[in-house]
Each structure stands twice: as structure tokens, then as C-alpha cells.
């Protein structure tokens, strides 16, 4: 990688990605290793999180390290007006690694510029979520046996969804074809489509969520419409339930189809899908532990043995 921090998936070359995924495989085979003994990681979550925070903290614990930090910024000095810079510099006095989620786009990159302690971006606004991308790539590789030449259909909030923005960049090395399904209010931004054009990535845009598209898909990536990203709640109410995946929509889908979701889900995947063997979102979340163990070792320069 270009620096010891991981703030954006575009820092990673194809070789970086494949190395991290291979290390995730090693951690899945043996997740309990004491390679972080004597080290302390800070989890600074200025924005709510369940899966990401818990999987990072579990990753550190299983690697033998210790965790400090917060999951509610209102309990910190930032509620008294302390700047992000001062918070990062203060925490840097105590730890070997900072894992940070923030509501402002670019916050993780800024943090990486004001400290020498490695920063892992656990999500910054609607911008990037590189550790989610790594676990998504690991999930795709595990279920498909490859990363190359796949058709990936992304459904829902493609405007604010940082997970889909990051996944486009991560998959750009592997010749994907994307289907973007979203209402006009939440369509994929021009920035991501321009990226696809620049890198010769094929994509199609739709507003209708049909079985015909599902039946041509290898990975169906569902997303929730994120209430917290809307300033106009009427607009949110108008689009929140526009696409719902139901089990009978999968009856003619490919055998290798797997359904991913960064979670939490609200209404976009019906509960009758959960028992379908093509539903993979719970296993996907478990893969987050191994991918994040691999990322932590990558930024700290710790080799991973078989």
C-alpha cells in the first residue's frame, strides 16, 4: 500500500488486495494468534456502528492486543468543542493503531495527515469504507471461487452508500460488469460512473428491480436506504421501501448467485430469503473478522504465517 494507514481502497493495488485476502484466509483457518501482544488499538467511533466496531474489537482481542476508545462521541471531549485534530493527537499518545469512523467525508484522511500512528478508516460519511470492501471481496472470492469476470448487481441507496462506492474501486482490477438499480433520487453518482468509464468497466443503470436482471447476476448486493443521510425526511419516506427482495424472485437465478448486504437491513430483504442457500449476508459479516485481522496486520507491518 502507498502508506501505512488505510483510508481508501484506491490505495491498494491488485497485489495488495490479493495479499490481504490470502491473509484473511489464514486467519479464518486460525483466528487466535498473539501477534498484537503488548499493543493497544483505539476505536474512535464518532458515528454509530455495531458490526464494524465489534468485529474490529474482536479482531484486536483475538490477535492478543487491547482496545480503548468510544462508541458515542457525545461522551468525549469533542462534545466540549475539542477539534478532531486535537482528539487524534491526544489519542496518538496512548496507542499503536487508530480505527476511526466519522460522519464527515475525508475525516480519516485528515487524521492520517496529522499523526504518525496508522489510521484505519472504518467509514467516513458517504465516501469510503475500505475494510467493508475487503470483507466483501473476500466473501465474493469464497463464494465464487474467483474475483474475475463477475456480474454484480447493486440495489438501493447508490448515492450515499459508501460500501458500493468502495466496492466499485476494489473490483476494478477484476473485469466486473455492474448493474446499478436505484430510484432517480439515489442513483449512482457521476464520480463513480466516470471512474467506471475511465477504467473500462461495463455498467448498466436501471430504476426497476426485476427478476430478469437477478437471473443474469452472480452477486446481488442489497443496501438499505440510509435515513441518517437525508436532510429531507419526506424524500426518505418516498424511497425507503422502493426495492424489496423476496424469496420467490430468486427461483430462476443462477446456482452460484449469492446475496450480500453490508447490514443492518431494514425492509429491503424479506425474512423469507434468510433460509435460501443463496443468502450469504450473515456469513459475510463473519468474514469481516478475518478481513479486519488481515488489515490490522497489513498496516502494522506484521507478517502472517500459515
Secondary structure, DSSP 8 states (H G I E B T S, - for coil): --SSSB--GGG--HHHHHHHHHHHHHHHH-----TTTT-EEEEEESS--SHHHHHHHHHHHHTT-EEEEES-GGGSGGGGT--HHHHHHHHHTT-SEEEEEESSTTHHHHHHHH-SSEEEEEEETTTB-HHHHHHHHHHHHHHHS-SSS-EEEEES-TTT-HHHHHHHHHHGGG--EEEEE--GGG---HHHHHHHHHTT-EEEEESS--HHHHTT-SEEEE----GGG-S-HHHHHHHTTS--B-GGGGTTS-TT-EEEE-S--SSSB-GGGTTSTTB-HHHHHHHHHHHHHHHHHHHHT-----
